[in-house]
Amino acid sequence: MLGLAFSAASMAQADAPDANMLYNHHCAICHGASRLGGIGPALLPDNLSRLKRTEAVEVIRDGRIATQMPAYDELLDESEIAALAEWIFETPEVEPSWTDEDILASHVVTYPDGILPDEPVFQVEDLKNLFVVVEIGDHHVSLLDGDRFERIARFPSRYALHGGPKYSPDGRYVYFGSRDGWVTKYDIYHLEVTAEVRAGINMRNIAVSADGRYVLAGNYLPHTLVLLDARNLELIARIPVEGLDGDTSRVSAVYAAPPRNSFVVALKDIPEVWEIRWPKERAAGDETLVGDFSLHRMAVPDYLDDFFFDPEYRYLVGAARGGRGGQVFDLDSEAKVAELPLEGMPHLGAGITWELDGRRVMAIPHIDRGQVSVFDMSDWTLLTQIETDGPGFFMRSHENSPYAWVDVFFGPHHDRIHVIDKQSLEIVETLIPEPGKTAAHVEFDRRGETLLLSIWDDDGYLLWLDANTLEELGRMPMNKPSGKYNVWNKTQYEEGTSH
């Protein structure tokens, strides 16, 4: 009987589709022989974190509208499609690498820096009141006039943009980072991609220096930071992310710290905070020179993730691993100065600040509970917990607005968004723009007079609202609009927007 069972199992295994062979025959030409990506995105487990396995079956079977992904329902049967969908979520036997040579080979410059005229090809009232809107439904980006609520352009992006686009200081250029590691430079004035380079295989986000000279990319895979010249995205340095004991780490995120003339780096697997400073510094201790830059390591008492900074960028607040609260770290003295009672999963990256009774406070939503925590930043004491209708992801305000907005992104009430009075610290309005559809991610215009709100759905749209009366001013259909980024707010680090 054992022999018969073994024989039957062997026959079933022999009849199972060979996913590797199917991939090489149908997929490798676009997604790369090692699943690292090409015309199509990388098909590796971490790169596919936003895609459910059932959705992968649908994409292989039906294709993806407005992309080069064809439907395979007439070429592959259901078992072959299922085998392929399962196989792309398996970790490769050999971890992929991405070297200097790979970065250089991926580099493309379409319009060298300085070749295009300084005058824009369109007319608007205020070039600093433009919005970039990321539409994740079909991987496109829209450029909007924030004064007239009109679309100027819509263009395709790389697959799965992540971490938010970043602007040059003058607002002319916008830089995008994708999960696949692509960094794209786009000239807003001429509506053209000017340069691209692939900095890694799985990238978390990018940051642009305050002087507009450098772009830094932080990778999950490989464990590297990649420093680029912002003009044409030429490689300056690929920096291995290693601890003093030789252990390597994924990069959680990279940030520009304008007052410090530096980048700050959050590390996933090493209890350190890194700061990359320029120009070249020669200091004693644990600084390692990286070309004309200095890499400064700061030990922290716990693994810190998801950073929040005070407006002067002296204090860093990081979420401690495992829901053990928040740690406040003084970047000048390189010491922990406070612990915050932040249980669970606070979303520090969405935190905002404002003035309340002559003191500066910060407010932070939580991903795992219906709560907004408000702290006094003078002594880091908890002022209050604002109870919401569910866990939130994004929080926004503006210096000229009396309100802070927080969504209810997770849970059954995801179609709601709360309006909080910044002085009373109470919810004064709860909006349900579209029952059953997620309402998320408010972004104000330059002056804080109007705002944009996403209805986060494939058949979604942007709402244009009066920031004071909350009256609806207009709608614009979009394919799952997610983040919206105002040029002025982002380049001036306006109060109330995430940095």
C-alpha positions as CSV (number, residue, x, y, z in Angstrom):
1,M,0.0,0.0,0.0
2,L,2.9,2.4,0.8
3,G,4.4,1.7,-2.6
4,L,1.1,2.5,-4.3
5,A,0.6,5.7,-2.4
6,F,4.2,6.8,-3.2
7,S,3.6,6.0,-6.9
8,A,0.3,8.0,-7.0
9,A,2.0,11.0,-5.3
10,S,4.9,10.8,-7.7
11,M,2.5,10.8,-10.7
12,A,0.5,13.8,-9.3
13,Q,3.8,15.7,-8.8
14,A,4.9,14.8,-12.3
15,D,1.6,16.1,-13.7
16,A,1.8,19.4,-11.7
17,P,2.6,22.5,-13.9
18,D,6.3,23.5,-13.9
19,A,6.0,27.1,-12.7
20,N,9.7,27.8,-13.4
21,M,9.4,26.6,-17.0
22,L,6.2,28.6,-17.5
23,Y,7.8,31.7,-16.1
24,N,10.8,31.4,-18.4
25,H,8.6,30.9,-21.4
26,H,5.9,33.5,-20.8
27,C,7.2,36.1,-18.2
28,A,11.0,36.4,-18.2
29,I,11.1,38.6,-21.2
30,C,9.3,41.4,-19.3
31,H,10.0,40.6,-15.7
32,G,13.6,39.4,-16.0
33,A,15.2,36.0,-15.9
34,S,15.8,36.3,-12.1
35,R,12.4,38.0,-11.4
36,L,14.2,41.3,-10.8
37,G,12.0,43.2,-13.2
38,G,12.5,44.8,-16.6
39,I,9.7,46.3,-18.6
40,G,7.4,44.8,-16.0
41,P,7.9,45.0,-12.2
42,A,10.0,42.7,-10.0
43,L,8.2,39.5,-9.0
44,L,9.7,38.9,-5.6
45,P,7.8,38.3,-2.3
46,D,8.7,41.7,-0.7
47,N,8.0,43.6,-4.0
48,L,4.6,42.0,-4.1
49,S,3.6,42.9,-0.6
50,R,0.6,45.0,-1.8
51,L,-0.7,42.2,-4.1
52,K,-2.9,39.4,-2.7
53,R,-2.4,36.0,-4.1
54,T,-5.9,35.9,-5.4
55,E,-5.3,39.2,-7.2
56,A,-2.1,37.7,-8.7
57,V,-4.2,35.0,-10.3
58,E,-6.6,37.6,-11.7
59,V,-3.7,39.7,-13.2
60,I,-2.1,36.7,-14.9
61,R,-5.5,35.5,-16.2
62,D,-7.1,38.8,-17.2
63,G,-4.1,41.1,-17.7
64,R,-3.9,44.7,-16.4
65,I,-5.7,47.5,-18.1
66,A,-3.6,50.5,-19.3
67,T,-0.3,48.5,-18.9
68,Q,1.7,46.1,-21.1
69,M,0.6,43.1,-19.0
70,P,-1.5,40.9,-21.3
71,A,-4.1,38.3,-20.4
72,Y,-3.0,34.7,-20.4
73,D,-6.4,33.0,-20.1
74,E,-6.2,31.7,-23.6
75,L,-2.6,30.5,-23.3
76,L,-2.6,28.9,-19.9
77,D,-5.1,26.7,-18.1
78,E,-6.3,27.4,-14.5
79,S,-3.7,25.0,-12.9
80,E,-0.9,26.7,-14.8
81,I,-2.1,30.2,-13.8
82,A,-2.4,29.1,-10.2
83,A,1.1,27.5,-10.2
84,L,2.6,30.7,-11.5
85,A,0.8,32.9,-9.0
86,E,2.0,30.7,-6.2
87,W,5.6,30.5,-7.5
88,I,6.2,34.3,-7.7
89,F,5.6,34.6,-4.0
90,E,8.3,32.1,-3.2
91,T,11.7,33.4,-2.0
92,P,14.5,32.7,-4.5
93,E,17.1,30.1,-3.5
94,V,19.9,32.6,-4.0
95,E,19.4,36.2,-2.7
96,P,19.6,38.6,-5.6
97,S,22.2,41.3,-5.7
98,W,22.4,44.8,-7.2
99,T,25.8,46.2,-7.8
100,D,27.4,49.4,-9.0
101,E,27.5,47.9,-12.4
102,D,23.8,47.1,-12.3
103,I,22.9,50.7,-11.2
104,L,25.1,52.2,-13.9
105,A,23.6,49.9,-16.6
106,S,20.1,51.0,-15.6
107,H,20.8,54.7,-15.9
108,V,19.0,56.6,-18.6
109,V,19.1,60.4,-19.2
110,T,16.5,61.6,-21.7
111,Y,17.0,65.3,-21.2
112,P,20.3,66.3,-19.5
113,D,20.1,68.9,-16.8
114,G,19.9,72.4,-18.1
115,I,18.9,71.5,-21.7
116,L,15.2,72.3,-21.3
117,P,14.1,76.0,-21.1
118,D,13.1,77.5,-17.8
119,E,9.7,78.6,-18.9
120,P,6.8,76.1,-18.4
121,V,4.8,74.8,-21.3
122,F,1.5,75.6,-19.6
123,Q,0.1,78.6,-17.7
124,V,-1.2,78.7,-14.2
125,E,-1.7,81.4,-11.6
126,D,0.8,79.9,-9.1
127,L,3.4,77.3,-9.9
128,K,3.9,76.7,-6.2
129,N,0.3,75.7,-5.8
130,L,0.4,72.7,-8.1
131,F,-0.4,69.2,-6.8
132,V,1.1,65.9,-7.8
133,V,-1.5,63.1,-7.3
134,V,-0.5,59.4,-7.3
135,E,-3.1,57.1,-8.8
136,I,-2.2,53.6,-7.6
137,G,-5.1,51.9,-9.4
138,D,-3.4,51.9,-12.8
139,H,0.0,53.3,-11.8
140,H,-0.3,56.9,-13.1
141,V,0.4,60.3,-11.8
142,S,-1.7,63.5,-12.3
143,L,-0.5,67.1,-12.2
144,L,-3.2,69.5,-11.0
145,D,-3.6,73.2,-10.8
146,G,-4.5,73.8,-7.2
147,D,-6.2,77.2,-7.8
148,R,-8.6,76.0,-10.5
149,F,-8.8,72.3,-9.7
150,E,-7.9,71.3,-13.2
151,R,-5.7,68.5,-14.5
152,I,-2.7,69.7,-16.4
153,A,-1.2,66.3,-17.3
154,R,-1.6,62.6,-16.6
155,F,1.4,60.2,-17.2
156,P,2.3,56.6,-16.4
157,S,4.6,55.9,-13.4
158,R,6.7,53.0,-12.5
159,Y,4.9,50.1,-10.7
160,A,4.0,50.7,-7.0
161,L,5.4,54.1,-6.2
162,H,6.2,54.2,-2.5
163,G,7.3,56.7,0.1
164,G,5.8,59.8,-1.5
165,P,7.3,61.9,-4.3
166,K,9.9,64.6,-3.4
167,Y,10.4,68.0,-5.0
168,S,13.5,70.1,-5.9
169,P,13.6,73.2,-3.7
170,D,12.3,75.4,-6.5
171,G,9.4,73.0,-7.2
172,R,10.3,72.5,-10.9
173,Y,11.3,68.8,-10.6
174,V,9.6,66.0,-8.8
175,Y,11.4,62.7,-7.9
176,F,9.6,59.4,-7.6
177,G,10.7,56.2,-6.0
178,S,9.1,52.8,-6.7
179,R,9.2,49.6,-4.7
180,D,11.2,48.1,-7.5
181,G,14.0,50.5,-6.8
182,W,13.5,52.9,-9.7
183,V,14.2,56.6,-9.1
184,T,12.5,58.8,-11.7
185,K,13.1,62.6,-12.2
186,Y,10.2,64.4,-13.9
187,D,10.3,68.0,-15.2
188,I,7.0,69.6,-14.2
189,Y,7.5,72.6,-16.4
190,H,7.9,70.5,-19.5
191,L,5.9,67.4,-18.5
192,E,8.8,65.1,-19.3
193,V,10.8,62.4,-17.6
194,T,14.4,63.6,-17.7
195,A,16.3,60.7,-16.1
196,E,15.8,57.4,-14.4
197,V,18.0,54.9,-12.6
198,R,17.4,51.7,-10.6
199,A,19.0,52.1,-7.2
200,G,18.0,48.7,-5.8
201,I,15.7,45.7,-6.1
202,N,13.3,46.5,-3.2
203,M,13.4,50.2,-2.2
204,R,11.6,51.9,0.7
205,N,11.8,55.5,-0.2
206,I,13.9,58.5,-1.4
207,A,14.8,61.8,0.0
208,V,16.1,65.0,-1.7
209,S,18.5,67.2,0.1
210,A,17.4,70.7,1.1
211,D,19.8,72.3,-1.4
212,G,18.5,70.1,-4.2
213,R,21.9,68.7,-5.0
214,Y,21.5,65.1,-3.9
215,V,19.0,62.2,-3.8
216,L,19.3,59.4,-1.3
217,A,17.6,56.0,-1.8
218,G,17.1,53.5,1.0
219,N,16.7,49.8,0.2
220,Y,15.3,46.7,1.8
221,L,17.1,44.6,-0.9
222,P,20.0,44.8,-1.1
223,H,21.0,46.3,2.3
224,T,22.3,49.5,0.9
225,L,21.9,53.3,0.6
226,V,22.4,54.8,-2.8
227,L,23.5,58.4,-3.1
228,L,22.7,60.1,-6.5
229,D,23.5,63.4,-8.1
230,A,20.1,65.1,-8.4
231,R,20.9,66.7,-11.7
232,N,20.9,63.6,-13.9
233,L,20.6,60.8,-11.2
234,E,24.2,59.8,-11.7
235,L,25.6,57.4,-9.1
236,I,27.8,59.0,-6.4
237,A,28.1,56.2,-3.9
238,R,26.5,52.9,-2.9
239,I,26.8,52.5,0.8
240,P,26.5,49.1,2.5
241,V,24.4,49.2,5.6
242,E,26.4,47.4,8.2
243,G,26.6,47.5,11.9
244,L,29.9,47.7,13.8
245,D,29.6,43.9,14.3
246,G,29.3,43.3,10.6
247,D,25.6,42.5,10.6
248,T,23.7,44.1,7.8
249,S,20.3,45.9,7.9
250,R,17.3,46.8,5.8
251,V,16.6,50.5,5.5
252,S,13.2,51.5,6.9
253,A,13.3,55.0,5.5
254,V,15.5,58.0,4.6
255,Y,14.7,61.6,5.5
256,A,16.1,65.0,4.5
257,A,16.9,67.2,7.6
258,P,17.1,70.7,6.1
259,P,18.3,72.7,9.2
260,R,21.0,70.0,9.8
261,N,22.2,70.0,6.1
262,S,22.0,66.2,6.2
263,F,20.0,63.0,5.6
264,V,18.8,60.9,8.5
265,V,18.4,57.1,8.1
266,A,16.1,54.7,10.0
267,L,17.4,51.1,10.1
268,K,15.3,48.0,10.5
269,D,17.8,45.5,11.9
270,I,20.5,47.6,13.7
271,P,19.9,49.6,16.9
272,E,21.4,52.7,15.4
273,V,20.3,56.0,13.7
274,W,22.5,57.1,10.8
275,E,23.1,60.7,9.7
276,I,24.8,61.5,6.5
277,R,26.3,65.0,6.5
278,W,27.9,67.3,4.0
279,P,30.3,68.9,3.3
280,K,33.1,66.7,4.4
281,E,33.6,66.5,8.1
282,R,36.6,65.2,10.0
283,A,35.6,64.3,13.5
284,A,36.9,61.9,16.0
285,G,35.0,58.8,17.1
286,D,32.8,56.6,15.0
287,E,32.4,58.7,11.8
288,T,33.3,57.0,8.5
289,L,34.0,59.2,5.5
290,V,31.9,58.4,2.4
291,G,33.5,60.5,-0.4
292,D,32.8,64.1,0.4
293,F,30.2,63.1,3.0
294,S,30.5,61.8,6.5
295,L,28.5,58.9,7.8
296,H,27.7,59.4,11.5
297,R,26.5,56.5,13.6
298,M,24.4,57.0,16.7
299,A,23.5,54.1,19.0
300,V,19.9,54.1,20.2
301,P,18.4,52.1,23.1
302,D,16.1,50.1,20.9
303,Y,15.4,49.4,17.2
304,L,13.6,52.6,16.0
305,D,11.4,52.8,13.0
306,D,8.9,55.3,11.4
307,F,10.4,58.6,12.4
308,F,8.8,61.9,13.3
309,F,10.9,65.2,13.6
310,D,10.2,68.4,15.4
311,P,10.2,71.5,13.1
312,E,13.9,72.3,13.9
313,Y,15.0,68.7,13.3
314,R,16.7,68.5,16.6
315,Y,14.4,65.9,18.1
316,L,13.6,62.6,16.5
317,V,10.7,60.4,17.7
318,G,10.9,56.8,16.7
319,A,8.5,53.9,17.3
320,A,10.2,51.2,19.3
321,R,9.9,47.6,18.0
322,G,7.2,45.4,19.4
323,G,4.8,48.1,20.5
324,R,7.0,49.2,23.4
325,G,6.3,52.9,23.0
326,G,8.0,55.8,21.4
327,Q,11.6,57.0,22.0
328,V,12.5,60.7,21.8
329,F,16.1,61.1,20.7
330,D,18.2,64.3,20.8
331,L,20.2,64.4,17.6
332,D,22.5,67.1,19.0
333,S,23.5,65.4,22.2
334,E,22.9,61.9,20.8
335,A,20.9,60.8,23.8
336,K,17.4,59.6,24.6
337,V,15.5,62.3,26.4
338,A,12.1,60.8,26.8
339,E,9.8,57.9,26.3
340,L,6.3,58.3,25.0
341,P,3.4,56.0,26.0
342,L,2.6,54.9,22.4
343,E,1.3,51.4,22.5
344,G,0.8,49.2,19.5
345,M,1.4,50.8,16.1
346,P,1.5,54.6,16.0
347,H,2.0,56.1,12.5
348,L,4.7,58.6,13.4
349,G,5.3,59.4,9.7
350,A,1.9,60.9,9.6
351,G,2.3,63.0,12.7
352,I,1.8,66.8,12.6
353,T,2.4,69.7,14.9
354,W,0.7,73.0,15.8
355,E,0.7,75.8,18.4
356,L,-1.7,75.4,21.3
357,D,-1.8,77.9,24.1
358,G,1.7,79.1,23.4
359,R,3.2,75.6,23.2
360,R,3.9,73.3,20.4
361,V,2.1,70.0,20.4
362,M,2.3,67.0,18.1
363,A,-0.5,64.6,17.2
364,I,-0.1,61.1,16.0
365,P,-2.7,58.6,14.6
366,H,-2.6,54.9,15.3
367,I,-2.8,52.1,12.8
368,D,-4.1,49.5,15.2
369,R,-6.6,51.5,17.3
370,G,-9.1,54.3,17.0
371,Q,-7.0,57.0,18.7
372,V,-5.0,60.1,18.1
373,S,-2.3,60.8,20.7
374,V,-1.5,64.5,21.4
375,F,1.8,65.4,23.2
376,D,3.2,68.6,24.6
377,M,6.6,68.9,22.9
378,S,8.1,71.0,25.6
379,D,8.3,68.2,28.1
380,W,6.9,65.2,25.9
381,T,3.9,64.7,28.3
382,L,0.7,63.2,27.0
383,L,-2.0,65.8,26.8
384,T,-4.9,63.7,25.6
385,Q,-6.1,60.7,23.6
386,I,-8.7,61.7,21.0
387,E,-11.0,58.7,20.4
388,T,-11.9,58.1,16.7
389,D,-14.2,55.6,14.9
390,G,-11.3,53.3,14.0
391,P,-7.6,53.1,13.2
392,G,-6.2,55.9,11.1
393,F,-3.3,56.2,8.7
394,F,-3.0,59.8,7.5
395,M,-3.3,63.1,9.4
396,R,-3.0,66.6,7.9
397,S,-3.5,70.3,8.7
398,H,-2.1,73.7,7.7
399,E,-0.7,76.7,9.5
400,N,-3.8,78.7,8.4
401,S,-6.4,76.1,9.2
402,P,-8.1,75.7,12.6
403,Y,-8.7,72.0,11.8
404,A,-6.7,68.8,11.7
405,W,-8.0,66.0,9.6
406,V,-7.6,62.3,10.3
407,D,-9.0,59.4,8.4
408,V,-10.4,56.0,9.6
409,F,-8.4,54.0,7.1
410,F,-8.8,50.6,8.7
411,G,-11.8,48.7,9.9
412,P,-15.6,48.9,9.1
413,H,-15.8,52.7,9.3
414,H,-13.1,53.4,6.6
415,D,-15.5,55.6,4.7
416,R,-15.3,58.3,7.5
417,I,-12.9,61.1,8.1
418,H,-12.8,63.2,11.3
419,V,-12.3,67.0,11.5
420,I,-10.6,68.0,14.8
421,D,-10.5,71.5,16.3
422,K,-6.9,72.2,17.0
423,Q,-7.6,74.3,20.1
424,S,-10.3,72.3,21.8
425,L,-8.8,69.0,20.7
426,E,-12.3,67.7,20.0
427,I,-13.8,66.1,16.9
428,V,-16.2,68.8,15.5
429,E,-17.3,67.0,12.3
430,T,-17.3,63.5,10.9
431,L,-17.7,63.3,7.1
432,I,-18.8,60.3,5.1
433,P,-18.3,61.5,1.5
434,E,-19.1,58.1,-0.2
435,P,-20.7,55.4,2.0
436,G,-18.8,52.2,1.8
437,K,-15.7,53.6,0.0
438,T,-12.5,54.6,1.8
439,A,-12.0,58.3,2.4
440,A,-8.3,59.2,3.0
441,H,-5.3,61.5,2.8
442,V,-6.2,65.1,3.0
443,E,-3.7,67.7,1.5
444,F,-4.2,71.4,1.7
445,D,-3.5,74.0,-1.0
446,R,-0.7,76.5,-0.5
447,R,-2.7,79.0,1.5
448,G,-4.7,76.5,3.5
449,E,-8.0,77.7,2.0
450,T,-9.0,74.5,0.1
451,L,-8.1,70.9,0.3
452,L,-8.1,67.6,-1.6
453,L,-9.5,64.4,-0.2
454,S,-9.2,61.0,-1.9
455,I,-12.0,58.4,-2.4
456,W,-9.6,55.5,-2.4
457,D,-11.3,53.2,-5.0
458,D,-10.5,52.0,-8.5
459,D,-13.7,53.9,-9.5
460,G,-12.7,56.7,-7.2
461,Y,-12.2,60.5,-7.3
462,L,-10.8,63.5,-5.7
463,L,-13.0,65.8,-3.6
464,W,-12.2,69.5,-3.6
465,L,-13.4,71.1,-0.4
466,D,-13.5,74.5,1.3
467,A,-11.1,74.1,4.2
468,N,-13.1,76.3,6.6
469,T,-16.8,75.6,5.7
470,L,-16.1,72.0,4.6
471,E,-18.4,72.7,1.6
472,E,-17.7,70.5,-1.5
473,L,-16.4,72.5,-4.4
474,G,-15.8,69.9,-7.0
475,R,-15.0,66.3,-8.0
476,M,-12.5,64.8,-10.3
477,P,-12.6,61.1,-11.3
478,M,-9.4,59.1,-10.7
479,N,-8.2,55.5,-10.5
480,K,-7.7,54.9,-6.8
481,P,-6.0,58.2,-6.0
482,S,-3.8,57.9,-2.9
483,G,-1.2,60.5,-1.9
484,K,-1.5,64.2,-3.0
485,Y,1.5,66.5,-2.7
486,N,1.4,70.3,-2.9
487,V,4.5,71.9,-4.2
488,W,4.5,74.8,-1.6
489,N,3.7,72.7,1.4
490,K,6.4,70.1,0.6
491,T,9.2,72.5,-0.4
492,Q,8.6,74.8,2.5
493,Y,8.0,72.0,5.0
494,E,4.7,73.7,5.8
495,E,3.2,73.1,9.3
496,G,0.6,70.3,9.1
497,T,2.1,68.3,6.3
498,S,4.2,65.2,6.8
499,H,7.9,65.6,6.1
